[in-house]
Amino acid sequence: MLGAGKTTVLRVLEDLGWEIIDNFPVRMLEGLLDTPHDRNGGGDTPLAIGFDSRTRGFDPERVIAQVKALGERRDISVSTLFLDCNSQELERRYNETRRRHALAADAPVATGIRAERDLLAPLRRWADLLIDTSEFTSNDLQRTIRERFADTAPEDTTLTISSFGFSRGMPPLADLVFDMRFLDNPHWDPELRPQTGLDAPVGDHIRKDPAFAEAFERILGLLLLLLPRYKAQGKSYVHVAFGCTGGRHRSVFMAEQMAMALRNAGFSPTLLHRNLGSRAADLLEGGPRREKTA
């Protein structure tokens, strides 16, 4: 049914590694399936073809006949999914988006929905799988499709851990940002200033801060809680950024240590240091530190 969520389903399947074709002319279906469609040159890429009442040459009985014939082939495995939704909810969705129903012309939306329901009745009865989205949000539908087809997903969520300097701007696409400026700054030690968070003396200095150990464990615990939930919601990319003033000491060390801990927990993060090559500058760190006098 138009408005029941076909576009959402196709997007989720595409994220799971499927090749997607929407509103493909029915008469060309067999020719399409006889054409190799694997984009990677190995194995079989699953193919999802979306149909609705707007598809050129659409005829439910013809679709059923063609899919039945394809189901008898040994080289193809075919299944059908019908997306339904109650008429009241469909009408609400149309009124919300202010779109005209394809079968309503100048008539009310309810007229088009009734005509479409009658037209699609044979397909609804015949489909292998039916999902009623009447009570679904878009996220509910996405989660349902991922649960049913998760075994086709090519990989887990892509995780990036990065460091940066606040003085050089926030990372624009970070999902989670942690500010490390509460830790004691190695910049003010003349021996540590030319070094970075990749150097052991800098790491030792940061570890000695009384707040480091507890903060690290709490942030790690939060990430271990959130990352599986991001994956369950279908988030393809997660970027966790750690910042300090210049992006050379505290943020670099924290990002390195967090990436290591997450690898030990079974994740595969990509590690980036945005400002590691930037020069150390007193002005970026807030000016020279003044020693207290008695």
Secondary structure, 3 states (H helix, E strand, C coil): CCCCCHHHHHHHHHHCCCEEEECCCHHHHHHHHCCCCCCCCCCCCCEEEECCCCCCCCCHHHHHHHHHHHHCCCCCCCCCEEEECCHHHHHHHHHHHCCCCCCCCCCCHHHHHHHHHHHHHHHHHHCCEEEECCCCCHHHHHHHHHHHHHHHCCCCCEEEEEEEEHHHCCCCCCCEEEECCCCCCHHHCCCCCCCCCCCHHHHHHHHCCCCHHHHHHHHHHHHHHHHHHHHHCCCCEEEEEEEECCCCCHHHHHHHHHHHHHHHCCCCCEEEECCCCCCCCCCCCCCCCCCCCC
